[in-house]
Amino acid sequence: MRSVLSVSLPEKMAMELDVFAKETGRNKSDIVKESVWEYLWENRFRRMKKRLNPKAKAAGFITDDDVIKELFP
């Protein structure tokens, strides 16, 4: 099932979207869908990171690099 959403953009942003769509050969709807998807994913990631941060620090993981070093030795 799909849902239709009407979005009002400032003129400059709309023009930049038009140019980007033409340059990439993509339609504006797909670009906006991808942008919203990435925003929602990043928002979920930030919330999860904030929730897990105290547990990570208690386990000795202070920075993101500490976690990466543990996952990919």
Stockholm file with secondary structure:
# STOCKHOLM 1.0

chainA/1-73         MRSVLSVSLPEKMAMELDVFAKETGRNKSDIVKESVWEYLWENRFRRMKKRLNPKAKAAGFITDDDVIKELFP
#=GR chainA/1-73 SS CCCCCCCCCCHHHHHHHHHHHHHHTCCHHHHHHHHHHHHHHHHHHHHHHHHHHHHHHHTTCCSHHHHHHHHCC
#=GC SS_cons        CCCCCCCCCCHHHHHHHHHHHHHHTCCHHHHHHHHHHHHHHHHHHHHHHHHHHHHHHHTTCCSHHHHHHHHCC
//
